[in-house]
């Protein structure tokens, strides 16, 4: 198997009790079957304690959290009792893997870091310039079983490579890059739906740097008669999701009230911060369009979700310092990304709700009003 990671991936090491947040609080920890079997067979006082905290929720085995939301094995030094007594290998798959995520595509496994972890976020947002990837062959790992269509897979990956190039063209404003990204996704989606695999390469070539202005002109023309996506719609969509903390709900409601009662200006944030944020979302989600279960509108829905996430952080992050922006991105990721139902709901909304049409996004992005 080939394992592909961003070039900063190997920099990550858990900082344990020095972390300003803990991944052992606020989240449901799902215990994989292999770890559950090991825990249930453990004949020690810790084994008895673990078994007493296992619960079945929605058909999955989980750790039963304390009333304050903390994992029952998280001690007062913010360290894990299981790891302290038995070593890191004794952790269940969820805890052992986090904040890394994995996407398997047959003989290729992609691994990245989640922004929800403060140390991972620090590494991601400290990157300057373009993100590169490292590929390593691991013949000892067998490829994952799948029924992916090869033409679809390679088409999605070719489109994603073009998306990466678009997003990292720092000589262009981020809003222009986002509009072109949406246009690429819409055009790519049409060709995938009709299985016009031979047209993917020419499409990608038409987004080279020398043709970006011509493509941008088409974006403007297409969106010229469409009302801009309302900022209130972005905030309202977030309020429809499952919300983890009351603090997040209050932040969203406060921002929504501000936009409903006034017309505050929204301007782009630090360019490198926005680039790193959008790139990370594309790396994690774009290729899901290659899976067999992906529908006719999945690719465009996923790309809209990435742009939506950038705009949401931008709207909420006005007048924030770099440190505050990083904390905001961490909070957004924890509230939205780490509930797969939330991600699915937003992607479906992006794909189906006409309020979030590609033209409405582009009208907002290319409007001189509000700096967007």
Secondary structure by P-SEA (a helix, b strand, c coil): cbbbbcccccccccccccccccccccbbbbbcaaaaaaaaacccaaaaaaaaaccccccccccccccccccccccccccccccccccccccccccccccbbbbbcccbbbbbbbcccaaaaaaaaacccbbbbbbbbccccccccccccaaaaaaaaaaaaaaaaaaacccccaaaaaaaaaaaaaaaaaaaaaccccaaaaaaaaacccaaaaaaaaaaaaacccccccaaaaaaaaaacccccaaaaaaaaaaaaaaaacbbbbbbccaaaaaaaaaaaaaaccccccccccccaaaaaaaaaaaaaaaaaaaacccccaaaaaaaaaaaaaaccccaaaaaaaaaaaaccccccaaaaaaaaacccccc
